Amino acid sequence: MSNQTFTMIKPDAVKNGYSGAILDRIIKAGFHISAMKLTRLTPEKAGEFYAIHKERPFYQELVSFMSSGPIIAAILIKENAVEEFRSLIGATDPAKAAEGTIRKLYASSVGENAIHGSDSDTNAKFESNFFFTDKERF
């Protein structure tokens, strides 16, 4: 069990002006932000990041969506970070997400679900390293 996880506030949430409210919820839930940046994925970088889903029918739509606008990438620190963060963001489908979760509050659909959260310690490490060098973390 690691104390680190990775998140991205997705293009839909950035475009809709939810970034500040989402970051506020993350901080109030006790997470420390170890690294953060506003960036934009190219289709190539989005494809690389989501390569695990390459054979899935939604892959091209996902790559297109994730490269459609700016995102906020961040590394978060908290005890039991992955599990705690997954609980905070809620189910992928906002209609099935628990009340008060980030996706219930800010997502509009399964495809535009406002936020990404690592689903394992292994993926948290890979995803954090995809966006940040050691020098960019504090």
N, CA, C and O of each residue as an XYZ file, in Angstrom:
552
protein
N       0.847     -1.179      0.000
C       0.000      0.000      0.000
C       0.895      1.246      0.000
O       1.784      1.393      0.839
N       0.637      2.125     -0.951
C       1.443      3.328     -1.102
C       0.694      4.541     -0.558
O      -0.526      4.525     -0.396
N       1.444      5.562     -0.290
C       0.844      6.816      0.155
C       0.760      7.824     -0.972
O       0.552      9.012     -0.726
N       0.917      7.370     -2.205
C       0.900      8.272     -3.362
C      -0.120      7.797     -4.388
O      -0.276      6.598     -4.620
N      -0.807      8.751     -4.996
C      -1.669      8.456     -6.125
C      -1.540      9.576     -7.148
O      -0.909     10.602     -6.893
N      -2.143      9.363     -8.299
C      -2.095     10.322     -9.390
C      -3.518     10.683     -9.795
O      -4.418      9.843     -9.761
N      -3.708     11.938    -10.176
C      -5.004     12.378    -10.679
C      -4.835     13.325    -11.852
O      -3.804     13.978    -12.016
N      -5.870     13.375    -12.651
C      -5.987     14.384    -13.706
C      -7.389     14.961    -13.630
O      -8.373     14.222    -13.605
N      -7.475     16.267    -13.594
C      -8.762     16.918    -13.803
C      -8.899     17.015    -15.320
O      -8.082     17.641    -15.994
N      -9.936     16.390    -15.834
C     -10.083     16.184    -17.278
C     -10.583     17.434    -18.005
O     -11.065     18.373    -17.371
N     -10.465     17.442    -19.352
C     -10.834     18.628    -20.132
C     -12.246     19.153    -19.884
O     -12.458     20.365    -19.902
N     -13.211     18.270    -19.653
C     -14.576     18.738    -19.417
C     -14.669     19.563    -18.143
O     -15.321     20.607    -18.130
N     -14.033     19.113    -17.082
C     -14.088     19.829    -15.810
C     -13.306     21.134    -15.868
O     -13.731     22.134    -15.289
N     -12.166     21.137    -16.560
C     -11.394     22.374    -16.721
C     -12.220     23.384    -17.513
O     -12.331     24.545    -17.120
N     -12.799     22.941    -18.631
C     -13.604     23.817    -19.491
C     -14.818     24.388    -18.752
O     -15.194     25.542    -18.956
N     -15.420     23.571    -17.897
C     -16.619     24.005    -17.174
C     -16.319     24.818    -15.916
O     -17.239     25.215    -15.201
N     -15.039     25.068    -15.643
C     -14.660     25.910    -14.508
C     -14.717     25.219    -13.159
O     -14.858     25.886    -12.134
N     -14.611     23.889    -13.135
C     -14.703     23.140    -11.883
C     -13.359     22.865    -11.218
O     -13.327     22.296    -10.127
N     -12.264     23.247    -11.836
C     -10.937     22.895    -11.318
C     -10.724     23.349     -9.882
O     -10.269     22.565     -9.049
N     -11.040     24.576     -9.586
C     -10.834     25.103     -8.233
C     -11.652     24.359     -7.196
O     -11.142     24.013     -6.130
N     -12.913     24.110     -7.499
C     -13.787     23.396     -6.562
C     -13.297     21.962     -6.360
O     -13.334     21.448     -5.242
N     -12.839     21.317     -7.430
C     -12.330     19.949     -7.317
C     -11.049     19.922     -6.483
O     -10.904     19.076     -5.601
N     -10.130     20.833     -6.753
C      -8.895     20.896     -5.956
C      -9.201     21.178     -4.489
O      -8.550     20.623     -3.604
N     -10.178     22.030     -4.224
C     -10.574     22.335     -2.856
C     -11.071     21.074     -2.148
O     -10.721     20.836     -0.992
N     -11.876     20.275     -2.826
C     -12.385     19.031     -2.236
C     -11.242     18.059     -1.944
O     -11.236     17.386     -0.913
N     -10.271     17.993     -2.867
C      -9.118     17.103     -2.683
C      -8.316     17.518     -1.450
O      -7.952     16.675     -0.631
N      -8.047     18.794     -1.321
C      -7.278     19.300     -0.175
C      -8.055     19.106      1.127
O      -7.485     18.686      2.134
N      -9.352     19.411      1.110
C     -10.164     19.250      2.322
C     -10.299     17.787      2.736
O     -10.586     17.490      3.895
N     -10.090     16.871      1.780
C     -10.123     15.436      2.105
C      -8.793     14.961      2.685
O      -8.628     13.775      2.970
N      -7.847     15.878      2.861
C      -6.594     15.541      3.527
C      -5.441     15.156      2.628
O      -4.420     14.664      3.108
N      -5.586     15.372      1.325
C      -4.488     15.062      0.405
C      -3.528     16.241      0.315
O      -3.946     17.399      0.295
N      -2.237     15.930      0.260
C      -1.182     16.917      0.027
C      -0.812     16.834     -1.452
O      -0.620     15.739     -1.980
N      -0.712     17.974     -2.120
C      -0.330     17.999     -3.529
C       1.189     18.067     -3.606
O       1.802     19.054     -3.200
N       1.789     16.998     -4.136
C       3.232     16.883     -4.235
C       3.775     17.464     -5.534
O       4.930     17.886     -5.593
N       2.948     17.487     -6.572
C       3.308     18.072     -7.867
C       2.005     18.359     -8.601
O       1.027     17.624     -8.459
N       2.000     19.438     -9.389
C       0.793     19.782    -10.130
C       1.160     20.667    -11.307
O       2.034     21.527    -11.208
N       0.472     20.439    -12.434
C       0.668     21.325    -13.570
C      -0.545     21.305    -14.487
O      -1.250     20.305    -14.620
N      -0.752     22.453    -15.108
C      -1.745     22.599    -16.164
C      -1.025     22.293    -17.463
O       0.016     22.884    -17.751
N      -1.566     21.381    -18.245
C      -0.923     20.980    -19.489
C      -1.988     20.554    -20.481
O      -3.177     20.533    -20.161
N      -1.563     20.219    -21.665
C      -2.484     19.708    -22.673
C      -1.828     18.507    -23.341
O      -0.690     18.585    -23.804
N      -2.546     17.413    -23.384
C      -2.043     16.204    -24.024
C      -2.222     16.293    -25.534
O      -3.278     16.702    -26.016
N      -1.205     15.915    -26.264
C      -1.362     15.737    -27.705
C      -2.091     14.412    -27.903
O      -2.119     13.589    -26.988
N      -2.676     14.187    -29.070
C      -3.285     12.875    -29.308
C      -2.287     11.732    -29.126
O      -2.655     10.662    -28.641
N      -1.043     11.948    -29.506
C      -0.019     10.914    -29.345
C       0.244     10.610    -27.867
O       0.319      9.445    -27.476
N       0.384     11.655    -27.049
C       0.645     11.454    -25.621
C      -0.574     10.853    -24.917
O      -0.427     10.015    -24.028
N      -1.778     11.280    -25.314
C      -2.990     10.691    -24.735
C      -3.065      9.208    -25.091
O      -3.430      8.382    -24.253
N      -2.720      8.873    -26.330
C      -2.710      7.481    -26.758
C      -1.704      6.653    -25.982
O      -1.970      5.504    -25.630
N      -0.547      7.243    -25.717
C       0.482      6.560    -24.940
C       0.017      6.340    -23.498
O       0.197      5.261    -22.934
N      -0.577      7.370    -22.918
C      -1.047      7.279    -21.540
C      -2.126      6.203    -21.386
O      -2.134      5.456    -20.407
N      -3.024      6.133    -22.354
C      -4.145      5.184    -22.295
C      -3.902      3.927    -23.121
O      -4.858      3.254    -23.507
N      -2.649      3.600    -23.397
C      -2.305      2.438    -24.223
C      -2.912      1.140    -23.696
O      -3.201      0.232    -24.474
N      -3.103      1.047    -22.398
C      -3.703     -0.150    -21.801
C      -5.099     -0.422    -22.367
O      -5.566     -1.561    -22.355
N      -5.761      0.622    -22.861
C      -7.123      0.494    -23.397
C      -7.160      0.420    -24.926
O      -8.235      0.495    -25.521
N      -6.010      0.274    -25.558
C      -5.912      0.361    -27.024
C      -6.872     -0.575    -27.758
O      -7.381     -0.211    -28.818
N      -7.126     -1.734    -27.238
C      -7.999     -2.697    -27.907
C      -9.476     -2.513    -27.562
O     -10.329     -3.215    -28.105
N      -9.779     -1.595    -26.681
C     -11.168     -1.377    -26.261
C     -11.884     -0.491    -27.280
O     -11.248      0.351    -27.915
N     -13.189     -0.666    -27.443
C     -13.930      0.093    -28.457
C     -13.960      1.609    -28.209
O     -14.163      2.379    -29.147
N     -13.764      2.039    -26.977
C     -13.831      3.459    -26.640
C     -12.480      4.179    -26.733
O     -12.409      5.381    -26.478
N     -11.420      3.468    -27.091
C     -10.060      4.015    -27.065
C      -9.920      5.308    -27.885
O      -9.442      6.311    -27.356
N     -10.318      5.306    -29.136
C     -10.153      6.502    -29.980
C     -10.940      7.685    -29.441
O     -10.452      8.815    -29.449
N     -12.142      7.434    -28.977
C     -12.960      8.501    -28.387
C     -12.288      9.058    -27.133
O     -12.298     10.268    -26.908
N     -11.705      8.179    -26.318
C     -11.005      8.591    -25.103
C      -9.792      9.454    -25.441
O      -9.583     10.503    -24.831
N      -8.999      9.015    -26.407
C      -7.814      9.777    -26.819
C      -8.221     11.146    -27.356
O      -7.598     12.157    -27.030
N      -9.249     11.176    -28.168
C      -9.736     12.439    -28.727
C     -10.215     13.379    -27.621
O      -9.881     14.564    -27.619
N     -10.983     12.855    -26.699
C     -11.483     13.665    -25.588
C     -10.341     14.186    -24.719
O     -10.307     15.370    -24.384
N      -9.407     13.312    -24.355
C      -8.338     13.724    -23.451
C      -7.356     14.705    -24.084
O      -6.613     15.377    -23.368
N      -7.339     14.797    -25.394
C      -6.478     15.770    -26.071
C      -7.277     16.978    -26.560
O      -6.751     17.796    -27.315
N      -8.528     17.101    -26.146
C      -9.409     18.174    -26.631
C      -9.248     19.497    -25.898
O      -9.770     20.516    -26.349
N      -8.547     19.502    -24.794
C      -8.381     20.734    -24.024
C      -7.396     20.512    -22.892
O      -6.867     19.413    -22.726
N      -7.150     21.561    -22.112
C      -6.187     21.440    -21.018
C      -6.672     20.497    -19.916
O      -7.869     20.306    -19.701
N      -5.694     19.921    -19.236
C      -5.944     19.073    -18.064
C      -5.045     19.570    -16.934
O      -4.063     20.274    -17.168
N      -5.394     19.196    -15.718
C      -4.525     19.456    -14.570
C      -4.074     18.104    -14.050
O      -4.890     17.297    -13.603
N      -2.778     17.860    -14.109
C      -2.187     16.625    -13.618
C      -1.607     16.884    -12.236
O      -1.027     17.942    -11.992
N      -1.760     15.918    -11.329
C      -1.238     16.113     -9.972
C      -0.885     14.784     -9.318
O      -1.516     13.755     -9.559
N       0.138     14.845     -8.490
C       0.498     13.730     -7.616
C      -0.005     14.088     -6.221
O       0.245     15.183     -5.716
N      -0.712     13.151     -5.617
C      -1.318     13.380     -4.307
C      -0.731     12.423     -3.277
O      -0.434     11.267     -3.579
N      -0.571     12.924     -2.062
C      -0.004     12.139     -0.970
C      -1.021     12.077      0.179
O      -1.582     13.089      0.597
N      -1.230     10.878      0.660
C      -2.072     10.633      1.840
C      -1.933      9.163      2.187
O      -1.665      8.348      1.304
N      -2.105      8.812      3.429
C      -2.075      7.401      3.800
C      -3.167      6.661      3.026
O      -4.303      7.128      2.934
N      -2.801      5.490      2.468
C      -3.736      4.680      1.678
C      -4.321      5.505      0.522
O      -5.528      5.489      0.280
N      -3.454      6.215     -0.173
C      -3.861      7.231     -1.148
C      -4.764      6.717     -2.266
O      -5.787      7.336     -2.560
N      -4.409      5.610     -2.885
C      -5.197      5.134     -4.032
C      -6.632      4.841     -3.608
O      -7.579      5.340     -4.215
N      -6.785      4.043     -2.580
C      -8.128      3.673     -2.127
C      -8.914      4.887     -1.638
O     -10.092      5.035     -1.961
N      -8.269      5.750     -0.863
C      -8.944      6.949     -0.352
C      -9.393      7.862     -1.498
O     -10.490      8.420     -1.467
N      -8.536      8.003     -2.498
C      -8.885      8.892     -3.610
C      -9.993      8.299     -4.470
O     -10.889      9.021     -4.908
N      -9.943      6.989     -4.717
C     -11.008      6.346     -5.491
C     -12.358      6.539     -4.796
O     -13.380      6.726     -5.457
N     -12.356      6.493     -3.498
C     -13.585      6.724     -2.738
C     -14.057      8.178     -2.885
O     -15.255      8.435     -3.003
N     -13.128      9.108     -2.878
C     -13.463     10.531     -3.009
C     -14.044     10.864     -4.379
O     -14.964     11.675     -4.482
N     -13.512     10.242     -5.434
C     -13.977     10.610     -6.779
C     -15.260      9.888     -7.171
O     -16.035     10.432     -7.958
N     -15.513      8.709     -6.668
C     -16.750      8.003     -6.976
C     -16.661      7.158     -8.226
O     -15.633      7.125     -8.902
N     -17.750      6.478     -8.523
C     -17.833      5.569     -9.664
C     -17.630      6.306    -10.982
O     -17.950      7.489    -11.100
N     -17.093      5.593    -11.970
C     -16.853      6.160    -13.301
C     -18.131      6.744    -13.892
O     -18.102      7.807    -14.512
N     -19.232      6.062    -13.704
C     -20.536      6.539    -14.176
C     -21.104      7.468    -13.110
O     -21.450      7.010    -12.021
N     -21.209      8.771    -13.402
C     -21.690      9.701    -12.369
C     -23.095      9.376    -11.867
O     -23.444      9.722    -10.738
N     -23.902      8.716    -12.692
C     -25.247      8.323    -12.257
C     -25.183      7.266    -11.162
O     -26.117      7.133    -10.371
N     -24.090      6.516    -11.112
C     -23.920      5.469    -10.103
C     -22.991      5.900     -8.969
O     -22.798      5.155     -8.009
N     -22.419      7.090     -9.077
C     -21.492      7.582     -8.052
C     -22.257      7.974     -6.783
O     -23.391      8.449     -6.841
N     -21.610      7.763     -5.653
C     -22.222      8.115     -4.366
C     -22.386      9.624     -4.245
O     -21.608     10.400     -4.800
N     -23.406     10.014     -3.512
C     -23.644     11.440     -3.252
C     -22.404     12.062     -2.622
O     -21.752     11.448     -1.778
N     -22.087     13.276     -3.036
C     -20.966     14.005     -2.473
C     -19.623     13.701     -3.099
O     -18.638     14.377     -2.801
N     -19.558     12.681     -3.977
C     -18.284     12.393     -4.638
C     -18.049     13.389     -5.767
O     -18.982     14.025     -6.256
N     -16.804     13.513     -6.167
C     -16.448     14.477     -7.210
C     -17.198     14.196     -8.503
O     -17.707     15.123     -9.132
N     -17.274     12.951     -8.904
C     -17.969     12.639    -10.158
C     -19.474     12.880    -10.054
O     -20.092     13.309    -11.029
N     -20.064     12.619     -8.916
C     -21.498     12.891     -8.740
C     -21.759     14.391     -8.886
O     -22.775     14.803     -9.446
N     -20.830     15.199     -8.377
C     -21.007     16.650     -8.391
C     -20.629     17.313     -9.718
O     -21.269     18.284    -10.122
N     -19.598     16.803    -10.401
C     -19.031     17.550    -11.524
C     -18.981     16.817    -12.861
O     -18.659     17.438    -13.875
N     -19.285     15.534    -12.902
C     -19.233     14.789    -14.163
C     -20.590     14.810    -14.854
O     -21.632     14.922    -14.209
N     -20.557     14.700    -16.180
C     -21.815     14.700    -16.930
C     -22.136     13.349    -17.559
O     -23.288     13.094    -17.912
N     -21.136     12.477    -17.706
C     -21.364     11.176    -18.343
C     -20.196     10.251    -18.031
O     -19.210     10.661    -17.419
N     -20.318      9.003    -18.458
C     -19.224      8.043    -18.291
C     -17.999      8.524    -19.063
O     -16.876      8.413    -18.570
N     -18.199      9.051    -20.255
C     -17.091      9.520    -21.089
C     -16.484     10.820    -20.607
O     -15.269     11.008    -20.684
N     -17.316     11.717    -20.111
C     -16.843     13.006    -19.592
C     -17.090     13.004    -18.092
O     -18.049     13.588    -17.588
N     -16.174     12.314    -17.393
C     -16.403     12.079    -15.967
C     -15.517     12.904    -15.038
O     -15.269     12.516    -13.897
N     -15.047     14.040    -15.536
C     -14.408     15.100    -14.741
C     -13.002     14.815    -14.217
O     -12.166     15.718    -14.193
N     -12.726     13.585    -13.798
C     -11.468     13.351    -13.098
C     -10.989     11.913    -13.273
O     -11.782     10.978    -13.389
N      -9.687     11.774    -13.288
C      -9.053     10.459    -13.331
C      -8.377     10.223    -11.995
O      -7.827     11.144    -11.392
N      -8.422      8.990    -11.540
C      -7.676      8.590    -10.355
C      -7.057      7.232    -10.579
O      -7.723      6.326    -11.081
N      -5.810      7.070    -10.222
C      -5.125      5.783    -10.379
C      -5.913      4.681     -9.688
O      -6.506      4.895     -8.631
N      -5.912      3.481    -10.306
C      -6.667      2.368     -9.737
C      -5.799      1.360     -8.990
O      -6.308      0.368     -8.470
N      -4.493      1.610     -8.935
C      -3.583      0.716     -8.198
C      -2.308      1.481     -7.878
O      -2.030      2.525     -8.468
N      -1.541      0.951     -6.942
C      -0.256      1.566     -6.613
C       0.685      1.518     -7.811
O       1.426      2.469     -8.058
N       0.659      0.415     -8.555
C       1.510      0.277     -9.739
C       1.166      1.339    -10.776
O       2.057      1.988    -11.323
N      -0.121      1.517    -11.047
C      -0.532      2.529    -12.026
C      -0.274      3.942    -11.512
O       0.051      4.830    -12.300
N      -0.411      4.164    -10.224
C      -0.123      5.493     -9.659
C       1.331      5.877     -9.921
O       1.624      7.019    -10.274
N       2.232      4.923     -9.746
C       3.651      5.190     -9.992
C       3.899      5.459    -11.477
O       4.571      6.430    -11.826
N       3.359      4.604    -12.353
C       3.526      4.785    -13.800
C       2.956      6.136    -14.238
O       3.620      6.886    -14.954
N       1.735      6.448    -13.815
C       1.067      7.677    -14.245
C       1.777      8.911    -13.707
O       1.903      9.908    -14.419
N       2.236      8.862    -12.484
C       2.995      9.988    -11.914
C       4.273     10.214    -12.708
O       4.614     11.351    -13.032
N       4.978      9.131    -13.022
C       6.222      9.244    -13.785
C       5.988      9.675    -15.235
O       6.878     10.252    -15.860
N       4.829      9.404    -15.757
C       4.480      9.815    -17.120
C       4.454     11.346    -17.227
O       4.852     11.910    -18.246
N       3.986     12.005    -16.173
C       3.812     13.451    -16.193
C       4.893     14.240    -15.468
O       5.124     15.404    -15.796
N       5.564     13.631    -14.486
C       6.479     14.393    -13.633
C       7.829     13.714    -13.475
O       7.916     12.494    -13.334
N       8.887     14.530    -13.501
C      10.219     14.060    -13.155
C      10.384     14.196    -11.641
O       9.580     14.859    -10.986
N      11.412     13.578    -11.091
C      11.674     13.706     -9.665
C      11.899     15.161     -9.263
O      11.525     15.562     -8.160
N      12.502     15.951    -10.140
C      12.792     17.358     -9.834
C      11.520     18.208     -9.733
O      11.542     19.285     -9.137
N      10.431     17.739    -10.303
C       9.182     18.504    -10.288
C       8.307     18.205     -9.064
O       7.239     18.797     -8.907
N       8.746     17.313     -8.223
C       7.954     16.914     -7.067
C       8.486     17.575     -5.808
O       9.683     17.840     -5.688
N       7.587     17.838     -4.872
C       8.033     18.362     -3.584
C       7.274     17.739     -2.469
O       7.514     18.059     -1.305
